[in-house]
């Protein structure tokens, strides 16, 4: 994972720095150093602090006297999240890339935390999806964990989840499940998406191990839970989940609630980086 993350950060730096930081090179004396403080301007959950530091290391900031909260830590507006000393040119060159990662990933962690808190003491878990930013999946899924959520499959090889278009291509729910069952190994679940209780019955008859209940209202979700009572079937609810709705969904008794918005729509957390000359 570490090599993957470093590659992502180098690509981001290459995009932003390109052929050099003209502003910094023309205004900041060579060899100058600075105190750097990272200050929260809103409440949140931290994610990406290792990525944040790595960006400065990769441009030769010579980071010293590092102090920081850990990923997963909560913070309030006004809190100092991190402090370090470093070469001023490097700090200013890497600042935007480092902050872009940190604010976005902390936003994902904070949104996840809010969803997890909303379901409170109920057993349903909050999960992410594959609706991630291209090339940032490993970081965004880590941010979901930092916020208290759980990860769905990481990629297409990570599990069998039969969606609507797979069902159409296979010729139906029964055909799709039988085809997947023939390929799955003995430790692998076969999950299928259904939109109605009638489709749920077909999925159960065909031998699905897990069922994704897509865009069902809460009354229908409760009926679906009743249908599988006593069976070793995992029920996942999905589809336009919001903070206002998620607790009601959890109260229906589903096992898992997947929320695409955790990674595709979380607002960045407001954080500032401030320097002082040494």
N, C-alpha and C positions, 0 to 999 in steps of 0.2 A: 504493500500500500504506500509506503514512504516514497518509493521511486515514482509511482504513479502521480502522487501529489506534487512532488518536485517538478515533474514534467509539466503538469498543468500550470504551476506558478511560473515556470520559465516561459511558457507560451504566452501567458498574460503579460509578462514583462516585455517580451519581444514585441508584442502588439503595441504596448503603450510607450516604451522607451525608444523603439525603432532604432534610429541611428544616433541617438544621444539626446540628453535632456538639455536643450539649448538654454533654457531659462536659468536652471540651476548652475550650469557651468559658467554662465556669464555674470552671475550675481553673488555666488557663494565662494568665499576664499578657500583655496585648496588646503586641506588639513584641518579645517575648523570642525569642532565637535559641538554636540547639543544634548541637552536633557530633553527627553521625549515623554510626554504623558498622554495616555489614552483615557478620555473622560466620557462617561455615559451622559447623554442628554435626555434619555428616556429609560424607563424600566425595561428589563429584558432578561433573557437567558443567553449565556455566552456560548458561541461555537466558532471555531476557526482560529483560535489564538495561536496554535502551532503554525498554521498557514500564514498568519499575519507576520510572525517572527521570521519565518523562512524567506518571505519576500525581501526583507531587509538584509538578511544574510547573503542572499544570492547576488545582490548588487554591491557587496563589500562594505556594508555599513559598520562592521566591527562592533557588533552589539555587546555591551557590557552592563553590569549591574541590573540584570533583567529581573523584574518582579511582575507577576501577573496572576490573575484569577485563573482557575482551571476551566476547561470546557465543561459545560453543564452547570456552572455556577450562576446563581441569580444575582442581578445587580439593580440598583436604583439610580434614578437620574441624579447626577452629581458625583457618583462613585468614580474612583480611579480604577480602571480595569487593568491597566498595565503601565509600567514605567521602564525606561532603559536609557542608557547613554550610547551615542554612536556618532559616526562621521556624518556631518550635516548634509553633505552632497548625496550620500547614499540614502539617508532618511527621506529627503525631499523627493528623490527620484522614484523610490519605491512606494511612497505614501499612498497614492491613489489606488494602485493595484492591491496593496495590503488592506486598505480600507474597504474596497469593493468586496473582497472575499469576506472580511470579518462582518460587515454590516449585513450582507445578504445571508450568510450562514447563521448569524445570530437571529436574524429575522425568521428563518426556518425553525430554529430551535424554540424561539419565543412563541410562534404560532402553534407549534406542536404542543408546547407546555399548556397553552390556553385550552386546547382541545382535550388534553389529558385531564386537566383540572375540571373541565366541564362535566366529564363522566364520573368524576369523583370516586366514590366507593363501589361503583358498579363493576362487574367483572369484564366487561367489554374492553378490548385493547384498541388503541388508535394506531393505525398503520399508514405508511406512505404508499405510493404507487410508482410506476415507471415514468410518470409525467415529470421528468426532471430536466434541468438545463443540460443540453448536450455537452459532454465531457466533464460535467461537474457532479455526476451521480454519486461517486464515492464520497465526496464532501457533503453533499446534501443529505444523503442517507445517514451519514455520521451525525449531522446536525439534528435529524429527527430523533436519533437515539439520545443525543444530549438534552433534547426537550422532553424525554420520557416516553416517546413513542417506540414502536417496533417497526422493523423493516419487512416489507413484502419481498417478493423475489427480486434479486439484483438485476438479472438479465433473463433473456429468453431461455437460456439453458438451465436456469436455476429452479425450474418447476413447470408443471403443466397447468395452464389456465386457459380453458376453452372459452373464447369470446363469441359474440354474435356472428361475426364474419366467418369464424372457423366452423360454426354450426351450419351456416349456409353452404359453405364449400364442401363440408362432409356429407350433406344430405339430410341432416337432422340431428337432434340431441342424442338419440340412441346410437346412431352410427358414429358420431364424434367421440362419445365416451368409450365405445367398444374399440375404436381405433387407438385412442390414447392408452387404454388399458393394455392393449397388446404391446405397446412400446415402453410403458412405465416399468421401472424395476420394483422389487418387492418393498422397498422403503419409501416409495414415491407416491404422494397423493395425486389424485386426478380431480381438479376443480373445474366447475363449469358455471358459466353465467346464465341466469334465467331472469325473465322479466314478469312472469305470471305464476300463479300457484299451479296451473296446469302444466307448465314447463317444469316446475319443481317436481311434480309427481313423476314426470318422464325421467328426469335426472336421477331420482331416487330408485326408480325401477331398473335403470340401466347400470346402477352401481357406482355413482359418483361418491367420492370421499369427502369433498368439500363443495359448497355451493355459494356462488356470489349472487346475492339478491340485488338486482340492479334497479335503481330508481323506483323502489316500492314505497308506498306510504306506510305510516306506522301501523295501521290496522292490518294491512297485508303482511307486514313483517311479523307481527304477533301470530298470525295464522300460520305463517311459514315455520316459526319456531315451534308451534304446537305440533305441526306435522312430523317434525324430526325428533320430538321428545323421546328419550330413551335410546336413540340411535347414536352411533359414534360418527356423527356428521358435523363438520365445522361449518358454521354459517357466517358469511361475510356480507355486510351491508355496504353498498357503495352508491354513489351518484349524487352530485351536488350537495355534499355535506357542508353545513354551516355551523358556526358556534351556537346559534339560536336553536338549531334543530338536533344537534348531536346527542344531547342527554336523552331526549325522547326516544331516539333510535336505540341508544344503549339500554333503555328501560324495557324494550321489547324482548330482550334476552339473547340477541345475536352475540356471537363470540368475538367478532372482529369488525371494526369500522374503518374502511380505507378512505383516505382523504387526499385527493390529488392536489388540493389547494395548499397543502403543507409545503410542497416544493415549487409549484408553478405560480402561486399567487401571494406568497408571504411578503409583506412590506419590509423593507430594510429597517433595521434598528438605527436610531439616531445616535451616532457616536462621533466625537471630535478628537483629532490628534493635534496636540499643541507642543511647540518646541520653545526652548530658551537656550541661548548661547552659553556654553560652558565658560 
